[in-house]
Amino acid sequence: MLNISHLTKRYGDKVAVDDLSLRIAPGEIYGFIGHNGAGKTTTLKAAVGIMQYDSGTITIDGLDLQADPLGCKAKIAYIPDNPDLYDYMTGIKYLNFIADVFGVSPEDRSRRIRELADRLELTSDLAQPISAYSHGMKQKLAIISAWIHTPRLILMDEPFVGLDPKASHLLKQMMREHCNSGGAIFFSTHVLEVAEKLCDRVAIIKQGRLIRSGTMEEVKGDDSLEEVFLELEDETC
């Protein structure tokens, strides 16, 4: 679904992502973990086509991101760590705008908005301006907008930040359902307990370099993911 091959991104003399290769297959929830500044957000932004990179290739569902950026973007959704929504719009106008961008029919969008907003308990707030939303409500709106066009691949940067426990539980359910239907999820998180319970595969990155990846069992063995992460951090200092 997503193939990142020898990705390198520099900011001047600093190498933010260093020869990174990852493959996320259909049906997988793939966790991406590392300390602040490790290169997670840079990788995600490169993978969704909003940041140029110096070398390497990225393909999405068989399409090359640089050769066919629009084709790739039609297959994905991206939720950044701080969703930049249009505060002057109401929630429903924003969702209809996103549906227009992805060519979702009026019938399909109406059904999906109703189902998703009801599930995330945001229906009664859709008529309100986004400027009046709390951070958690904005995060819910971003989640609905990501799911509205039934993308093949969903990429998320710290998606659980700002969500209450019930909304976090619902998002985990939605992630698993998406992958069970043949989609894929690639997301970064600092919440290692969530990654350990939720992810099929995980990658650990430090200073732009991949230091371990594989199935959850391969990466952590008999230890907890937190223990393995801290041990690897110490070993590579």
Backbone torsions as a table, in degrees:
resi	resn	phi	psi	omega
1	MET	NA	-52.3	176.0
2	LEU	-126.4	123.7	179.2
3	ASN	-124.4	113.6	177.0
4	ILE	-106.5	120.0	-174.5
5	SER	-124.7	115.7	174.7
6	HIS	53.0	44.6	-179.6
7	LEU	-72.5	129.1	176.0
8	THR	-133.6	131.8	177.2
9	LYS	-135.3	128.6	179.5
10	ARG	-117.6	147.6	167.9
11	TYR	-117.5	94.6	-174.6
12	GLY	64.6	-123.3	179.4
13	ASP	-85.2	-10.9	-178.3
14	LYS	-87.3	129.0	175.7
15	VAL	-93.4	107.4	-177.1
16	ALA	-80.9	-37.8	175.9
17	VAL	-132.1	126.6	-167.9
18	ASP	-120.5	96.8	173.4
19	ASP	54.8	50.5	-175.0
20	LEU	-89.0	131.6	175.8
21	SER	-130.1	126.8	178.6
22	LEU	-143.6	151.4	174.8
23	ARG	-134.5	122.6	178.0
24	ILE	-109.7	119.1	-175.3
25	ALA	-93.6	158.6	174.6
26	PRO	-56.1	140.8	179.2
27	GLY	88.3	-2.7	-175.8
28	GLU	-102.9	139.3	162.7
29	ILE	-99.3	116.3	-172.8
30	TYR	-114.9	117.6	179.3
31	GLY	-91.6	145.5	-176.7
32	PHE	-128.6	111.5	-173.4
33	ILE	-126.0	154.1	-179.5
34	GLY	170.0	165.2	-179.6
35	HIS	-70.5	170.8	175.9
36	ASN	-60.1	133.3	179.9
37	GLY	83.4	9.0	-177.5
38	ALA	-75.1	-20.8	-179.1
39	GLY	117.4	7.0	-177.6
40	LYS	-64.5	-52.6	-177.7
41	THR	-64.9	-39.2	177.0
42	THR	-59.4	-43.5	178.5
43	THR	-62.0	-46.1	-179.3
44	LEU	-63.2	-43.2	179.8
45	LYS	-65.1	-36.3	176.1
46	ALA	-66.4	-40.4	-176.2
47	ALA	-68.2	-24.4	179.5
48	VAL	-99.7	2.6	172.8
49	GLY	83.4	19.3	178.3
50	ILE	-106.6	3.8	175.5
51	MET	-141.2	129.1	177.0
52	GLN	-72.7	152.7	178.4
53	TYR	-129.6	161.1	-171.5
54	ASP	-81.8	-36.4	179.1
55	SER	-158.5	166.3	-177.5
56	GLY	104.5	176.0	179.0
57	THR	-132.2	148.9	175.5
58	ILE	-132.1	125.7	175.3
59	THR	-122.6	143.9	179.5
60	ILE	-126.1	115.9	-179.3
61	ASP	51.8	39.6	176.7
62	GLY	88.4	-5.3	-179.3
63	LEU	-100.6	137.6	177.5
64	ASP	-78.4	128.3	-174.8
65	LEU	-63.7	-38.7	-178.5
66	GLN	-76.9	-33.4	-179.1
67	ALA	-78.9	-33.3	-176.8
68	ASP	-139.3	68.6	-176.4
69	PRO	-62.5	-39.0	-179.1
70	LEU	-68.8	-39.0	177.6
71	GLY	-62.0	-40.1	178.1
72	CYS	-66.9	-45.6	-175.8
73	LYS	-67.2	-24.5	177.1
74	ALA	-68.7	-19.9	-176.4
75	LYS	-96.5	-4.7	-171.7
76	ILE	-125.8	167.8	167.7
77	ALA	-137.6	150.3	-177.2
78	TYR	-136.8	129.6	174.1
79	ILE	-116.0	109.9	179.0
80	PRO	-73.3	172.5	-177.7
81	ASP	-67.9	-24.8	176.4
82	ASN	-134.7	85.8	-173.9
83	PRO	-52.9	126.7	-178.7
84	ASP	-96.6	87.3	-177.0
85	LEU	-93.3	165.6	-179.7
86	TYR	-88.4	98.8	-172.3
87	ASP	-62.1	-25.4	-177.8
88	TYR	-77.5	-12.6	177.8
89	MET	-87.4	157.1	166.9
90	THR	-80.4	165.0	179.3
91	GLY	-58.4	-43.9	-177.7
92	ILE	-68.6	-36.6	177.6
93	LYS	-65.6	-37.5	178.4
94	TYR	-64.5	-44.6	-179.9
95	LEU	-64.6	-38.1	176.8
96	ASN	-67.7	-34.9	175.3
97	PHE	-61.4	-46.8	178.7
98	ILE	-63.2	-41.0	178.1
99	ALA	-62.4	-38.4	176.2
100	ASP	-62.7	-43.9	-179.5
101	VAL	-57.0	-40.9	-176.1
102	PHE	-96.4	6.1	175.0
103	GLY	68.5	33.5	178.4
104	VAL	-79.2	130.7	-176.7
105	SER	-65.4	155.1	178.9
106	PRO	-55.5	-39.5	-179.0
107	GLU	-66.9	-46.7	-178.1
108	ASP	-67.0	-41.4	-178.1
109	ARG	-66.2	-39.9	-179.9
110	SER	-60.5	-44.6	-179.4
111	ARG	-66.7	-44.5	-176.4
112	ARG	-69.3	-40.9	178.4
113	ILE	-62.0	-43.6	-179.3
114	ARG	-62.6	-47.4	-177.9
115	GLU	-63.9	-46.1	-175.5
116	LEU	-72.2	-42.2	-179.6
117	ALA	-66.7	-39.0	176.1
118	ASP	-62.8	-42.6	-177.1
119	ARG	-64.5	-40.0	-178.6
120	LEU	-92.3	6.4	176.3
121	GLU	57.4	47.1	179.0
122	LEU	-118.2	-2.8	-173.5
123	THR	-54.9	-44.9	-175.7
124	SER	-69.9	-12.5	-178.5
125	ASP	-103.0	-2.3	-174.5
126	LEU	-66.7	-23.7	178.9
127	ALA	-81.6	-8.5	-178.4
128	GLN	-85.9	151.5	175.4
129	PRO	-66.4	144.2	-178.7
130	ILE	-61.8	-26.6	178.2
131	SER	-60.4	-22.0	-179.9
132	ALA	-91.1	-2.4	-176.8
133	TYR	-78.8	147.5	168.5
134	SER	-76.0	171.4	178.7
135	HIS	-60.4	-41.5	179.8
136	GLY	-64.0	-38.2	178.0
137	MET	-67.0	-39.7	176.6
138	LYS	-63.0	-38.1	178.6
139	GLN	-65.1	-40.3	176.6
140	LYS	-62.8	-42.2	179.0
141	LEU	-63.0	-39.7	178.0
142	ALA	-64.2	-38.2	178.1
143	ILE	-64.2	-45.8	178.3
144	ILE	-60.1	-44.1	-179.0
145	SER	-64.0	-30.1	178.8
146	ALA	-73.4	-34.4	-176.7
147	TRP	-86.9	-12.8	-165.9
148	ILE	-64.4	-31.0	-177.9
149	HIS	-102.7	17.4	179.6
150	THR	46.2	62.6	-178.7
151	PRO	-68.2	158.4	175.9
152	ARG	-76.4	-36.9	-175.6
153	LEU	-129.5	131.5	176.8
154	ILE	-118.6	126.2	177.7
155	LEU	-112.8	135.0	-175.8
156	MET	-139.9	139.8	179.5
157	ASP	-111.0	108.0	-178.7
158	GLU	51.9	58.8	-172.3
159	PRO	-71.1	-17.9	-175.5
160	PHE	-89.5	-7.6	179.9
161	VAL	-65.4	127.5	177.7
162	GLY	90.4	-9.2	179.7
163	LEU	-89.2	141.0	174.5
164	ASP	-75.1	168.1	-175.8
165	PRO	-56.2	-38.7	-179.7
166	LYS	-66.8	-44.8	179.2
167	ALA	-65.3	-36.8	176.7
168	SER	-61.6	-43.2	179.0
169	HIS	-63.3	-41.7	178.9
170	LEU	-64.3	-40.5	179.2
171	LEU	-63.6	-41.4	177.6
172	LYS	-59.9	-41.7	177.1
173	GLN	-61.9	-44.6	-179.1
174	MET	-64.0	-37.8	178.1
175	MET	-62.7	-46.1	-179.9
176	ARG	-66.3	-41.0	178.0
177	GLU	-61.6	-41.4	179.4
178	HIS	-59.7	-43.9	-179.1
179	CYS	-73.2	-34.6	177.0
180	ASN	-63.8	-24.2	178.9
181	SER	-90.5	6.7	175.9
182	GLY	105.8	-1.9	177.3
183	GLY	-83.8	-173.2	178.8
184	ALA	-143.2	152.1	179.2
185	ILE	-126.8	132.2	172.9
186	PHE	-127.9	116.3	-175.0
187	PHE	-143.5	148.6	174.5
188	SER	-96.7	151.2	177.2
189	THR	-160.1	150.0	170.3
190	HIS	-98.2	-8.3	-177.2
191	VAL	-88.7	90.6	-171.5
192	LEU	-67.9	-30.2	177.7
193	GLU	-64.0	-38.3	177.1
194	VAL	-65.8	-46.5	179.9
195	ALA	-59.1	-43.5	-177.4
196	GLU	-62.3	-40.5	-177.9
197	LYS	-80.3	-28.8	-168.8
198	LEU	-98.7	-34.6	-166.7
199	CYS	-84.5	144.9	171.0
200	ASP	-83.1	-38.8	178.2
201	ARG	-136.5	159.6	-177.1
202	VAL	-147.3	147.7	174.6
203	ALA	-126.8	137.5	177.3
204	ILE	-111.5	127.4	-176.7
205	ILE	-122.1	142.8	175.4
206	LYS	-143.1	130.7	179.8
207	GLN	48.7	41.0	175.0
208	GLY	82.7	-5.6	-177.8
209	ARG	-111.0	141.6	176.6
210	LEU	-74.3	125.0	-180.0
211	ILE	-109.6	-18.3	171.7
212	ARG	-165.8	146.1	175.6
213	SER	-156.4	158.3	178.1
214	GLY	151.1	-167.8	174.4
215	THR	-65.6	161.7	-179.4
216	MET	-58.7	-39.1	179.7
217	GLU	-66.0	-39.7	179.1
218	GLU	-66.0	-37.2	-175.6
219	VAL	-76.9	-42.6	-171.8
220	LYS	-102.5	-20.4	-178.5
221	GLY	59.1	-129.5	-178.9
222	ASP	-90.9	-2.1	-179.3
223	ASP	-92.7	174.9	171.8
224	SER	-83.6	158.3	178.3
225	LEU	-62.0	-36.9	178.7
226	GLU	-61.2	-43.5	179.0
227	GLU	-62.8	-43.2	179.8
228	VAL	-65.8	-42.8	-179.8
229	PHE	-61.0	-47.6	-179.0
230	LEU	-65.7	-36.9	178.3
231	GLU	-65.6	-43.9	178.9
232	LEU	-66.3	-37.8	176.0
233	GLU	-59.4	-43.9	-179.5
234	ASP	-68.0	-40.5	-178.2
235	GLU	-64.7	-31.9	-173.6
236	THR	-100.3	7.5	178.5
237	CYS	-69.5	NA	NA
